[in-house]
Amino acid sequence: MILPIVAYGDAVLKKEAVEIEQDFPDLKKLIADMYETMYHAQGVGLAAPQIGKSIRLFIVDGSPFADDEEEEDFEPDPRAVGIENFKKVFINPIIEEEEGEEWGFHEGCLSIPKIREEVFRKERILISYYDENWEFHEEHYDGYAARIIQHEYDHIDGILFTDHLSPLKRRLLTKRLQNISKGDINVDYKMKFPAVKKGR
């Protein structure tokens, strides 16, 4: 089932999400719905707060970036999981380490449509997490895979990519962000706008 994606301005996007237990109700269906929602919106990652659930869960599929991976200008981590098969579920994740130089990339977000800005993040991470079968993993990622994880991990900490921008850049985006909150934007997927008046 395709779920509406929560737009910028909704309080759930600014809350620190909570860990879940193994008996979380209908978890498999939730994960399946999140994948369907993400693919419908042509995203590469989706965090539970973006569908209104403040829990520490996100999904990724970085395969659209596979062709770009070779263009990275830093030394790849031989321990890192490759992006070509990078379809994963992260439950109760913890980023254990972030290392390397910071590098910039124009990020976007399904909750903040039609805005892309350069965000700087570390090249490599080590993350521990449970998968959809509640098996524990501790894995290294670098490049685009690391960036996608860092972006989605921010979501479960109540952080948006716009929070990484300079105060001036955020001020320049104020009007566009307000328009998104009000639903004054055309998008090709279902969204829930926090500032839309009832009855509209």
C-alpha positions in Angstrom: 0.0 0.0 0.0 1.3 3.4 -1.0 1.4 5.7 2.1 1.4 9.5 2.1 4.8 11.1 2.7 4.8 13.7 5.5 5.9 17.1 4.2 8.3 19.6 5.7 6.8 21.4 8.8 5.2 18.4 10.4 6.3 17.9 14.0 7.0 14.2 13.5 10.0 15.1 11.3 11.7 17.0 14.2 11.2 14.3 16.9 13.9 11.9 17.9 12.3 8.5 17.1 12.2 5.6 19.6 13.5 2.0 19.3 11.1 -0.8 18.6 10.9 -4.4 19.9 10.8 -7.6 17.9 7.0 -7.9 18.4 6.2 -4.5 16.8 2.8 -5.0 15.2 2.6 -5.6 11.5 6.3 -4.8 11.0 6.7 -6.9 7.8 3.6 -5.1 6.2 5.0 -1.7 7.3 8.3 -2.5 5.6 6.6 -3.7 2.5 4.4 -0.5 2.4 7.5 1.7 2.9 9.3 0.1 -0.1 6.2 0.5 -2.2 5.9 4.1 -1.1 9.6 4.8 -1.7 9.6 3.3 -5.2 6.4 5.1 -6.2 8.1 8.4 -5.2 11.3 7.4 -7.0 13.4 7.7 -3.8 16.5 5.8 -2.7 15.7 5.9 1.0 12.7 6.3 3.3 12.6 6.7 7.1 9.6 5.8 9.3 9.1 9.4 10.5 8.4 10.4 6.8 5.3 8.3 6.9 4.3 9.6 10.3 5.8 6.9 12.5 8.3 8.1 15.1 10.3 4.8 15.3 13.9 4.0 14.5 13.5 2.3 11.2 14.5 3.2 7.7 14.9 1.4 4.3 17.2 2.0 1.4 17.8 1.0 -2.2 20.8 2.7 -3.6 21.0 0.9 -6.9 20.2 4.1 -8.9 23.6 5.4 -7.7 25.5 2.3 -8.9 26.7 4.0 -12.1 27.9 7.1 -10.2 30.0 5.1 -7.7 33.0 4.9 -10.0 33.2 8.7 -10.2 34.0 9.2 -6.5 37.4 10.9 -6.0 38.4 9.2 -2.7 39.8 5.9 -1.8 37.1 3.2 -1.4 37.0 1.3 1.8 37.8 -2.4 1.1 35.6 -3.4 4.0 32.6 -1.5 2.7 29.4 -3.1 1.3 28.9 -2.1 -2.3 26.0 0.0 -3.5 24.9 -2.2 -6.5 23.1 -4.6 -4.1 22.3 -2.0 -1.5 18.7 -2.8 -0.7 18.4 -3.0 3.1 16.2 -2.5 6.1 17.7 -0.8 9.2 16.0 -1.3 12.5 17.3 0.4 15.7 20.5 1.4 13.9 23.5 3.0 15.6 26.2 4.8 13.6 29.3 3.7 15.5 31.9 5.6 13.6 32.1 8.3 10.9 35.5 9.0 9.3 37.3 10.4 6.3 37.1 13.8 4.6 33.8 15.6 4.3 32.5 15.7 0.7 29.6 17.6 -0.8 26.6 16.4 -2.7 23.3 18.0 -3.7 20.8 16.1 -1.6 17.1 16.1 -1.9 14.4 14.6 0.3 10.9 13.1 -0.4 9.5 15.3 2.5 11.0 18.4 0.9 10.2 18.0 -2.8 11.9 20.0 -5.6 14.7 21.4 -3.3 18.2 20.2 -3.6 21.2 21.7 -1.7 24.8 20.8 -1.2 25.3 18.9 2.1 28.8 17.8 3.4 29.1 14.4 5.0 32.0 12.1 6.1 33.1 9.5 3.5 32.8 6.4 5.6 30.7 5.0 8.4 30.4 1.9 10.6 26.8 1.1 11.5 25.2 -1.6 13.7 21.6 -2.5 13.1 19.0 -5.3 13.0 17.5 -6.3 9.6 13.8 -7.3 8.9 14.5 -10.8 10.3 16.0 -9.4 13.5 19.5 -10.5 12.6 22.2 -8.3 14.0 24.8 -6.7 11.6 27.8 -4.4 11.9 28.9 -3.1 8.5 31.1 -0.6 6.9 29.8 1.7 4.1 31.4 4.4 2.1 30.5 6.9 -0.7 26.9 7.1 -1.8 25.8 4.2 0.4 27.2 6.0 3.5 25.5 9.2 2.5 22.1 7.6 2.0 22.4 6.0 5.4 23.5 9.2 7.1 20.6 11.1 5.5 18.0 8.5 6.6 19.7 8.2 10.1 19.3 12.0 10.5 15.5 11.5 9.9 15.2 9.1 12.9 17.1 11.7 15.0 14.7 14.5 14.0 17.2 16.1 11.6 16.5 17.2 8.0 19.1 17.9 5.3 18.1 21.6 5.5 19.4 21.7 9.1 22.9 21.2 7.7 22.7 24.3 5.6 24.1 27.8 6.6 21.7 30.2 8.2 21.8 32.4 5.1 20.9 29.4 2.8 18.1 28.4 5.1 16.7 32.0 5.1 16.8 32.0 1.3 14.7 28.8 1.3 12.1 30.0 3.8 9.4 30.9 1.4 9.8 27.7 -0.6 9.7 25.6 2.6 6.6 27.4 3.8 4.9 26.6 0.4 5.7 22.9 0.8 4.1 22.9 4.3 1.0 24.5 2.9 0.8 22.0 0.0 1.5 24.8 -2.5 3.6 22.5 -4.7 3.0 19.9 -7.4 4.3 16.5 -6.7 3.8 13.1 -8.4 3.3 11.1 -5.2 0.9 11.2 -2.2 1.9 13.7 0.5 0.4 14.9 3.8 0.9 18.7 4.3 0.9 19.9 7.9 -0.3 23.5 7.1 -3.2 22.6 4.7 -6.4 24.0 6.1 -9.1 21.4 6.8 -11.8 21.3 4.1 -9.6 22.3 1.3 
